[in-house]
Amino acid sequence: MKVKSDTIARTIVLMITLLNLVLGLLGKTALKIDESVIYEACSVGAVIIAAVISWWKNNSFTQAALKADEVMKSEKALKAANRQ
């Protein structure tokens, strides 16, 4: 099962807020994070994630590549059926 991206985002926000709280309790300067920093960080994160997914996934554009994808899927299905 795959962890959803919104779960990861909420966990990161929770970690940042807990760190900010602990720093405040220890008398340290709290993290000064405003909306623009959060926006920029999320934008950079989204671009990095999109780039990695685009790089990792098989992006077939030509008819020959699309046909090869179909052949690959049918071969994988056949192998899976033979294992059972």
C-alpha positions as CSV (number, residue, x, y, z in Angstrom):
1,M,0.0,0.0,0.0
2,K,1.2,3.5,-0.8
3,V,1.3,6.4,1.6
4,K,-0.7,9.4,0.3
5,S,1.0,12.7,-0.4
6,D,-1.4,14.6,1.9
7,T,-0.4,12.3,4.8
8,I,3.2,13.1,4.2
9,A,2.5,16.8,4.0
10,R,0.6,16.8,7.2
11,T,3.4,14.9,8.9
12,I,6.0,17.4,7.8
13,V,3.9,20.3,9.0
14,L,3.4,18.6,12.3
15,M,7.2,18.0,12.7
16,I,7.9,21.6,11.9
17,T,5.3,22.9,14.4
18,L,6.6,20.5,17.1
19,L,10.1,21.6,16.5
20,N,9.0,25.2,16.8
21,L,7.2,24.5,20.0
22,V,10.2,22.7,21.6
23,L,12.6,25.5,20.6
24,G,10.2,28.0,22.1
25,L,10.0,26.0,25.4
26,L,13.8,25.9,25.5
27,G,14.1,29.6,25.1
28,K,15.7,29.4,21.7
29,T,14.6,31.6,18.8
30,A,11.6,30.0,17.3
31,L,11.5,29.2,13.6
32,K,10.4,32.2,11.7
33,I,8.4,30.7,8.9
34,D,5.9,32.9,7.1
35,E,3.5,32.0,4.3
36,S,6.0,32.9,1.5
37,V,8.6,30.5,2.8
38,I,6.0,27.7,3.1
39,Y,4.7,28.5,-0.4
40,E,8.2,28.4,-1.9
41,A,9.1,25.2,-0.1
42,C,5.9,23.5,-1.3
43,S,6.5,24.7,-4.8
44,V,10.1,23.4,-4.9
45,G,8.9,20.1,-3.4
46,A,6.2,19.8,-6.0
47,V,8.6,20.5,-8.9
48,I,11.1,17.9,-7.5
49,I,8.4,15.3,-7.1
50,A,7.0,15.9,-10.5
51,A,10.5,15.8,-12.1
52,V,11.3,12.5,-10.4
53,I,8.0,10.9,-11.3
54,S,8.3,12.1,-14.9
55,W,11.9,10.8,-15.1
56,W,11.1,7.5,-13.5
57,K,7.9,6.6,-15.3
58,N,7.8,5.2,-18.8
59,N,6.4,8.1,-21.0
60,S,5.5,6.6,-24.3
61,F,4.5,9.1,-27.1
62,T,4.9,7.3,-30.4
63,Q,2.5,4.7,-31.7
64,A,5.3,2.1,-31.6
65,A,6.1,2.8,-28.0
66,L,2.4,2.7,-27.0
67,K,2.1,-0.7,-28.8
68,A,5.2,-1.9,-27.0
69,D,3.6,-0.9,-23.7
70,E,0.5,-3.0,-24.5
71,V,2.7,-6.0,-25.4
72,M,4.6,-5.6,-22.1
73,K,1.4,-5.4,-20.1
74,S,0.0,-8.6,-21.7
75,E,3.3,-10.4,-21.1
76,K,3.2,-9.4,-17.5
77,A,-0.4,-10.5,-17.1
78,L,0.4,-13.8,-18.7
79,K,3.4,-14.4,-16.4
80,A,1.2,-13.5,-13.4
81,A,-1.5,-15.9,-14.5
82,N,1.1,-18.7,-14.9
83,R,2.4,-18.2,-11.4
84,Q,-1.0,-18.8,-9.9
